[in-house]
Amino acid sequence: MTILTVQFDINGYYHYDRLLEVFERSVRRHMPQAKVESIILPSEERTKDMHCGKWANTKKLRVWADYIEKAKDDIILADCDMIMVKSAEHAFGEPFDIAYTQKTKIGKVPFNNGIIMVRPTRAAKDFMWRWVEVNEQMYLDKAFHAEWNKKYKGMNQTAFGYLLETGDHNAQLHAYQTREWNAVNSDWAHIDEKTVFVHIKGELRTSVLAGRAPVGAALYPAALWYREAGMSLPNQYKRLVKVSHGRGSVISRKRVSRAKNAIPKVEAILNEMQEQPA
């Protein structure tokens, strides 16, 4: 199995280099037998009409399709702002050409393309090229993109949503749940022993890159990120655990109450780290 991620060499672009480093480290820890392929694309001059995120993702999708066209191995396409917290060896246990992650708690957007599983079948390869075609049509046709972006958001994700909804492909698709395979914001409070990948987004990303403990549902996944990064947990974690045992100010106790289900999990990580040899 290959785990493939694509990153862009854009100075200061959301610290993705650090996120990629931790993601690769987490995969080596939990699935050392997997091949991790990280493709770093060079930055390039863009015209004023080339929106950075839309152009980067349009180019990334073509790189994915090129790679899969030559592949003979099962592939997990992953955003680099991820961590693996459990082996993904069972990712291809279901019959499909392409698998994606449907949000366990459906909100405005029904799925998230941070993790996609691809078998090297002809149908999967054709799907990828059709996805590229639709994505590039949307990139050039703002009205076409805007129509579907209302529901699916983003660039690649909007094109994928179009294919999913219209059925304009011949691949067998399978929907996994984000809570297990791509834990996004709405899943963070429910991460458990079945969770394989955690998506480092929003407040969670901001907090770990700043070296602090976030509040609420992001508290536990941030602790997981620090663990996978080989870092000690920020001191705020120790203080929160102490408060949970009845020591601390009223303000501190209110903060703990916002993440009371996460505190025992955080305490377990702290104990695990203390037991590890220096």
Rosetta blueprint (number, residue, H / E / L):
1 M L
2 T E
3 I E
4 L E
5 T E
6 V E
7 Q E
8 F E
9 D E
10 I L
11 N L
12 G L
13 Y L
14 Y L
15 H L
16 Y H
17 D H
18 R H
19 L H
20 L H
21 E H
22 V H
23 F H
24 E H
25 R H
26 S H
27 V H
28 R H
29 R H
30 H H
31 M L
32 P L
33 Q L
34 A L
35 K E
36 V E
37 E E
38 S E
39 I E
40 I E
41 L E
42 P E
43 S L
44 E L
45 E L
46 R L
47 T L
48 K L
49 D L
50 M L
51 H L
52 C H
53 G H
54 K H
55 W H
56 A H
57 N H
58 T H
59 K H
60 K H
61 L H
62 R H
63 V H
64 W H
65 A H
66 D H
67 Y H
68 I H
69 E H
70 K H
71 A L
72 K L
73 D L
74 D L
75 I E
76 I E
77 L E
78 A E
79 D L
80 C L
81 D L
82 M E
83 I E
84 M E
85 V L
86 K L
87 S L
88 A L
89 E L
90 H L
91 A L
92 F L
93 G L
94 E L
95 P L
96 F L
97 D L
98 I E
99 A E
100 Y E
101 T E
102 Q E
103 K L
104 T L
105 K L
106 I L
107 G L
108 K L
109 V L
110 P L
111 F E
112 N E
113 N E
114 G E
115 I E
116 I E
117 M E
118 V E
119 R L
120 P L
121 T L
122 R H
123 A H
124 A H
125 K H
126 D H
127 F H
128 M H
129 W H
130 R H
131 W H
132 V H
133 E H
134 V H
135 N H
136 E H
137 Q H
138 M H
139 Y H
140 L H
141 D L
142 K H
143 A H
144 F H
145 H H
146 A H
147 E H
148 W H
149 N H
150 K H
151 K H
152 Y H
153 K L
154 G L
155 M L
156 N H
157 Q H
158 T H
159 A H
160 F H
161 G H
162 Y H
163 L H
164 L H
165 E H
166 T H
167 G L
168 D L
169 H L
170 N L
171 A L
172 Q L
173 L E
174 H E
175 A E
176 Y E
177 Q E
178 T H
179 R H
180 E H
181 W H
182 N L
183 A E
184 V L
185 N H
186 S H
187 D H
188 W H
189 A H
190 H H
191 I L
192 D L
193 E L
194 K L
195 T L
196 V L
197 F E
198 V E
199 H E
200 I L
201 K L
202 G H
203 E H
204 L H
205 R H
206 T H
207 S H
208 V H
209 L H
210 A H
211 G L
212 R L
213 A L
214 P L
215 V L
216 G H
217 A H
218 A H
219 L H
220 Y H
221 P H
222 A H
223 A H
224 L H
225 W H
226 Y H
227 R H
228 E H
229 A L
230 G L
231 M L
232 S L
233 L L
234 P L
235 N H
236 Q H
237 Y H
238 K H
239 R H
240 L H
241 V H
242 K H
243 V H
244 S H
245 H L
246 G L
247 R L
248 G L
249 S L
250 V H
251 I H
252 S H
253 R H
254 K H
255 R H
256 V H
257 S H
258 R L
259 A L
260 K L
261 N L
262 A L
263 I H
264 P H
265 K H
266 V H
267 E H
268 A H
269 I H
270 L H
271 N H
272 E H
273 M H
274 Q H
275 E H
276 Q L
277 P L
278 A L
